[in-house]
Amino acid sequence: MDNEQFAELASWITQAGLAGQDETATLTGLCERLNALGAQLARANIVIDTLHPVYQGRAFTWKRSTQQTALTEFGRSDERLNLWERSPFYNLEVSGAPQLRRRLSGGTASEFPLFTDLIGDGMTDYLAIANRFSAEVAIGDLDCVYSS
């Protein structure tokens, strides 16, 4: 992607946000545009904690196979906690690292349970990113947006 394409993509995201486009439509549009620019995305995921009384957070997952983004709102449960603690995002939270990247293969399949599913779907590369807020604006544990 060259600078002009990047600027056009950034402008589109800005306009979508200012127009009040919902998160699922924005992620779908972003992934479609990235693929049109040659990114070859198979899946994208964004997770953020919320300040909701029932839901602990929201996850948006786009898959190339469906060309759609699904929204999952999740609460606190032992099952969710177990999944979280075995995820690449939890690894980023604990380590404080800004990103985690892995080539997906038999050698990396056991690192995180998610990798087995991604490899089964034919994916070969994985990137997780933690975009942290500044300490002054964090509210409790709500301190970043995770994406992969």
Secondary structure, 3 states (H helix, E strand, C coil): CCHHHHHHHHHHHHHHHHCCCCHHHHHHHHHHHHHHCCCCCCEEEEEEECCCCCCCEEEEEEECCCCEEEEEEECCCHHHHHHHHCCHHHHHHHHCCCEEEEECCCCCCCCCHHHHHHHHCCCCEEEEEEEECCCCCCECCECEEEEC
